[in-house]
Amino acid sequence: MSSSNPHKGRTGLDRIVHAAGYSWNGLVSACRHEAAFRQEVVAAAVLLPVAWWLGQDWLERLLLASSLGLVLIVELLNSAIEATVDRISFDHHELSRRAKDYGSAAVLIALLICLACWAGVAFHRFSS
């Protein structure tokens, strides 16, 4: 079955290789153009070794690392929303403002979840 979209015609290993390239390009672009993403990458790089020390077992370490990953994922999605809105128009519009605010709120929630995970694991470690 042929697709009208030339990018959807790839299959198997060829698709995986191209998808990995697009993902890498997205990470590089986010690091280049998004200050918040760069700050969160640096924070994650510093905190990952701390997670290994702070977590007392693999589950706690996984929780700490995953919560950092969640922040990065949500920041990338927020950046994608902002780029799309800006691509459409730089004009001030209520729907554009709401879309950007929703993305920002999602980042805030991810950060709060991350903070709660780290506080919970730290409490567990130092209260025993």
N, C-alpha and C positions, 0 to 999 in steps of 0.2 A: 504494500500500500504506500503510495507516494504522498508526500505532504507538500503543501504549497509554500511552507516556510522552510527555506534551505537549511536553517539551523536545527531543525527538528529531524532531519534525515539521518543524522549520525546514530550509530548503534554500537553496542559492545564496548570494547576497549577504546575505540576512537572517541566515542561520546564521553567516556570517563576522563580521558586525557584532556579533551577540550574543556569539559566542565571544571576540572582541576585548574586549568589555566585561567579560566574566567574568575574562579574563586580567588586565586592568587592575585590577579589584577585588581579585584575588589579590595583585598586587604592592603595592597600597596597604595592604591588610590585613597583609601580611608586614612592611612597613615600620613600621606602627603597633604591631604586637604582638610582633615578634621582634627582640630586641636583636642577636642574632648576625647576622641578615640585614642589619640596618641597618649594622653594622660592616663587613660584607663589601661592601655597596654603596659605602660611603665609601672603602674600600680600593680597590675597582675603579675608582671615579671618579678617585682619585689616580694609580693605576697605569696606566690606559689611555694618558694622554699620555706616561708614561715608556716604555710599550711601543712607542709610535711612534718615540721617540728611540732606545731600546735595540735594537730590531730593525733589522737592516741591509737587509732586503728584505721584500716583502709576506708571504712565507711565515712568517718569524720573527714579524712583527707579528701575523699571524693566529694563530699558535701561542700567543703570549702573551695575546692578547685572549680566545681560546677557552678557555684554561685558567682565566681569571678567570670566564668565563661558566659553565664547568663547576661551579665552586665555588658560584655562586649557584643553579644548577639543583638541585644536590644538597642545598643548605641548604633550598630550598623543599620538596623531597620529604621531607626529614627533619622539617620543621615540620608537613607534612601528616600524617605518621605519628604524631607526638606529639599533634596535635590530635585525630586519630581515636581514639587510645588513651585520651586524657583524656575524650573524649566518651562513650566506652563506660563508663569507671569510673575514679575516682580511687583505688580500692582498690589496694594493692600486690599484684601478681600476677606470677609468674615470667615468663609469656608477655608481659605488658605491659613488663616490664623489658627482656626480650630484644629486643622490637620497637624500643624506644627506643635501646637500645645498638647495634643493627644500623644504625639510621639515623645515629647519632653516628659510628660506625665508617666509614660511607660518606662522611660529611663529611670525616673525617680523611684518608681515601684521596684524595679530591678535592683537599684542601689540599696533600698530599704530591706529587701529580701536578703541581699548579700550581707548587709550589716547585721541582720538578725541571725543569720547562720553563723557568722564569725563570733558574735557575742555569745550565742548559745554554746558553741564549741569551747570558747575561752572560759565561760562560766563552768562548764562541765570539767574542764581540765584543772582549773585552779580552785574549785570548791571541794574537790575530793581529797 
